[in-house]
Amino acid sequence: MTDLRTSPVNDGDLFSERARQYALEKPLQRIHILEAGCGWGTGLDLGDREREVTGVDLESPELRAHTRERPDLDSWHLGDLRTVPLPPRAFDIVHAPYLIDRVPHAELVLDRFVAALKPGGMLLVHLRDRDTAFGFLDRTLPRRPRPSGLRRRPAARTSPPPAVYDRVASLAGMRWYCVMRGLVIAEEYTSRRSLDALGAGTGLADLLCGLVAAAGRGRLTADHSDVTFVIRKPENRFARVI
């Protein structure tokens, strides 16, 4: 398990880099990707590798509008992620940026993603950590209005929707989940991406998060807001997780 403060690849490029490395392991195979959270943002860059991409996300007019405009999706389904069609052992890669923190019943949703992964497949997860001062403020302060320093930047097409913060949506929660499901965390990183965006350069967000962390006597950290995981599903379901 890697425990680094920041990833060795800039921002969202990390997942594309890991996906390309995975594709190199399967030189004669079409790569099947589940784009989990297809209603916002962009997908993985696999270069010229042949791939088939299926999208899933929650149902909303905004998410549906963005999904319809994505040229990289071969098919997609929006709705309850506990019931959308996901064939077992069908995908090489599940790409889930800013999804696990914004869905209810997140553990059940993760179970469906893992079941849909082929043995040896890769789960790429980025989420906002509920067990941080940022996560506490984000889920307790009213959405509107917020103090001026805590107002989000104007909504962009690549801005993640609001978070729900189920208990698994944290650094500790995802570590626990992987141990309980026999998954291997190949890499994990923390970052301040959402915290820096929230403060918008004013310093107020850092101040408030620092106060929350101090009041919680170390229970909530102010050092990061986001966590990134590169997770592998073992080839052998009885393989020991180290």
N, C-alpha and C positions, 0 to 999 in steps of 0.2 A: 504494500500500500504506500503510495506516495503522499506525503503530507507537506505540501508547499504552499506558500502564501499566494502566489500567482502562477498562472499556467505558463509553460515555456513557449506557447504560441499565442499570438495576439488575439484576444477576445474570441469571437465566434469562429475563427479559423481553426481552432483546436479540434473541433468535432469533424470538420472536413478533412483535416490532416489525418486523424485517426481512421476515418472511413476509407480514405485512399490507401492507407497502410493495410487495412483489412482486405480491401479489394485485391491488393497485390498477393495476398495469401491464397486467393481464389482466381488464378489467371484465366481459367476457361469457363468461368461461371458468371451468369447474369446476377447482379446484386439486387436483392429485394429489400426495399427500405420501407419502414412504417414511419411516416412523418406525423408524429403524435403532437398535436397542437398546430395543425396546418392553417388555422384561421388567422394567424398573424406571422410576421417575420418571413424568413426565406429558408430554403432547404440546404442540403449538403452539396458541396462541390466535389464531384468525383471525377472531374475532368472528362475524358472521352470514354470512360468505362460504361459499358452497357448496364442499365439499371431499370427497375420497375418500381415506381413510387406510389404508395397508397397513403392517403391522408385521412386522419380522424381528428375530431375536435368536438367541443360542446356546440350546441345549437344557439345561434343568435344572428340577427340580421347583419351585424358588422363582421362577424367571423365568416358567415356564409359569403358575403360580398368579396372578401379578400381571397377566400378559398377558390371561388369561381375564376378569379383572375390569375391564379398561379399556373404558369405553363409547364411546370415540372411534374405535376401530379397526373398519373395515369388513371386514378380513380380516387374517390373520397367519400366519406360518410360522416355526417354530423349528427349529434344526438347524445344520449346517455352512454358514456364510455364503458359502463358496465354491461351493455347489451349490443353495441355496434358490432357488426360481423368481423371477427378476427380469427382466421383459420389457425390451428395449432401448428407450431414449428414451421411457419411459412416465411419468416423474415430473417435476413442476415443482420440487419441493423434496425434498432428502434431509436429514433431521434426525438427526444422530448425536452425541448427548451422551454422554460417557464410554463410548464403544464402541471406538474405534480403539486405545485404550491397553489394552483388556482382551481382545482377540481375537488368536489366532495367525494368521500369514499376513496381517497387516493390510494390506500393500500390495496383495495380490491382492483382498482384500475391498473396498478403496477403488476398485480398478479396476472392480469389478462395480457399485459405486454410481455411479461416473462414467458408465459405459456405460448405466445405467438412467436417467440424467438427460436431459431434453430439452435441445437446444441453447438456451442462454440461461438454463438452470435454475440453481438455487442449492444449494450444499452447505454445511450448517451443522454445524461440528465443534467440540466441546469435549473436551479430553483432559488427562490428567495428564502432564506433561513428564518423560520419562525422563532428559533431560540436565540435571537439577537435583539439588541435594543431597537434596531431598525424594524424588525418584524413586529415587535411589541407596539411601536408607534403606528406602524402601517395598519395593524388590525384593530387598534383601539381608538385612534383619532377619527373623527367624522370625515367621510369622504369629501364633503363640501359643507361649509367652507373650511379651508385649512389656513393656519397662519401663513403669512406671505412667503416665508422661507421654506415652507413645506409644500407649497403648491407644486404639482408636477409640471413639467414643461408641456407645452401644447401637445395634444395627442398626435402621435405620428403613426404611420402604417406599421412601423416595426416596434411600437410600444406594447409590452405585454399587458393583457387585461388584469383587473384587480385580483389579488390573491385571496384564497380561502383559508390557507394554512392549516390543513389537517396535521395531526401529530407526526406523521412520517415525513412531513415537508421540513426537514432540518438536517444538519450535518449528523447529529447523533441518531436521528430517526432513520435516515438512509443507511447508516452503518449497521444499525440493528436489523433493518429489513434484509440487507444482503446476507448477514450471518444466518438469519432464520430461514432464508430461502436457498442457501447454499450457493450464493453468487460470489464472484471474486471482484473486489474493487481494484482495478488495475491502476487507476490514478484518481486523486481527489485534490481539489484546489478551492481556496476561498478568494473572494474578491469584494470590492466595495462598489461594484457597478451601480446597483440600485440606490445605495446610500449617496454616492456622488451625484447621481441624477436628481435625487430628491432635494439635495441642498442647493443645486444650481449655482455653486460657487459662493454662496452667502456665508457659509460656516455655521449657520443656525442649526442645520440638521446634525452636524457633528457635535455641537454643544448640547442639544437635546438628547442625543443618543448617549453622550458621555454622562449626563445627569441620570438617565434611566439606568445605565450600567452601574453607576455608583450607588444608586438607591437600591438596586437589586443585589448588592454585595457580591458581584461577580457571577450571578446566575445568568445574566444576559450580557453578551459581549458587544462592545461597540467597535471591534476591530474589523468586522466584515458584515456584509449584508447578503451575499450570494455564495452558493456553493456549486461546484461543478464535479461531476463524476463520470468516469469512463469505467463501465462495468462489463464483465464478461460472464456469460453463462457457460459453465463447464461442459466439455464434450461428454464427460462421464457424470451422470447425475449423482453417483456415489463418491465423486472426487472430494477429497478433504479440502476445506477452505482454510488457507493459512492466514 
